[in-house]
Amino acid sequence: MKAQSQNSDRISALPQDTIEKILTHMPLRHAIRTSILSKKWRYCWTRILELVFDEKLVALSSRSGNKELDKYKLVNAIFHVLLLHRAPISELSIDIANVGIDNEIDKIIVHLSWSKNIKKFVFEITSIDEYYKLPCLFFSFQGLEHLDLSFCKIEVPLMFNGFNMLKSLVFNEVKMTVKVLIKFLTNCPLLEEFTLTPHDQTCFTETTFVELFKCLPSIQHLAGSIPRKLPVSLPHLRIVVLSVCLLGLSAVLCVISSSPNLEKIELEWSYNFQDYSGINLHHLKEMEITCFRDLFSWMEFVKLLMAKSPVLKKARVELDTSVSVDQENKMLRDLLLLPFPCASPAAKFIIERP
C-alpha cells in the first residue's frame, strides 16, 4: 500500500505541461482513461490541444459487429469528448467511415464551427456509395493554416471570403467543379503548399491549369498533375513532387523552366525527352525519380538536370520493377563508357531498385 501511495504521488507531482505532452502522444481513448489515475489527472485530457477521432476511439470490446450501430457509438463518443473538452482545439483529425450518418457528421461540424482556434484540420470520411458533402458552416473555420480533405464533396458558398490564414492545402479525391476549385484557391492568398489528386482527371484541361497557376502566386511546394504549358513564372516554388503519368515529360520541363528557385524535385514519369537547353537550375539541391523504366528518355532527362544544376548534392533514380537486370547493367555500362557533364562536383548519383 505504501509503494502504491508513493507511485500515485509521483504521478500527481508531474507538471501540468508534462502531463499534457504525455496525453498528446497517446491515442485519445487511452488519454481519456488516464482520468482514473488521480484527482489531478481526472480532467487533464479535456485540455488536450490535438484531437484525433478515428475508429480506435471506441474499444474493440464494446463493438457489436453491426457496422451501422458501431458507427453511431463512435459518433456518440465524439460528441461526448467535444462536450467535455475545455481547452481550445488547435489540431483536429476526423477519419471514419460513413454509413448513412451524414446528419450526425453535420452536427459535429456545426459544433466545431464555434471554435475559432483550429489551425490544422484533417478530414476523411470514406464511403462506398456517396461522398460526404461538407456543410456550409465548414467554411467558417477562418483560423485554418493547414487543411487536408479526402473523399468528400465541396460546394463553395456564395458568401465565402476564403481562408485568409491557410498555408497548406491537400485535396485527395475531392469532388468539386473546376469553377469551385478556382474560387477556393483564389481566396487563399497565403497558400504555400498545394497537393491535388483530382476525383476526375478528365475535367482538368490545360486551360484549367493555366487558371490554377494564376491563383497560386505564393506557392512553394506543389504536388499533383500539371499541364504542358505554364503561362506564369513560379519564383517561390522550391519543392516539386509530381505524378504526371497522363501528361508527358514536357509538362514537367515546363514547370521546371518556370521555377528558377527549385531546390528539390521528385518525379514519376516515362515519356519522350525534349530539348530544354535554356533551363537554369541554380538552386536545385536534390532530385529523385521513381518508376524509372524508359531508360533512354529518362537518362537524357537526368543528364539535362545534372548539367544545369551547379549546387546539386543528390540525384537518386529508383528503377521500375519491369526493368530487367540486363537493362540495368546496360545502363550502368553506358554511364561508365559515356560519362555526362555534371555542373556540381559534389553531386552524388544513385541508382537503386525498390
Helices and strands as residue ranges (DSSP letters): H 2-13, H 16-24, H 28-33, G 34-36, G 44-47, E 50-54, G 55-57, G 60-62, H 67-84, E 91-97, H 102-112, E 120-126, E 132-133, G 136-140, E 146-150, E 152-153, E 168-172, H 178-186, E 193-197, G 201-203, H 206-214, E 221-224, E 239-243, H 249-257, E 264-268, E 286-292, H 295-307, E 314-319, H 325-337, E 348-352
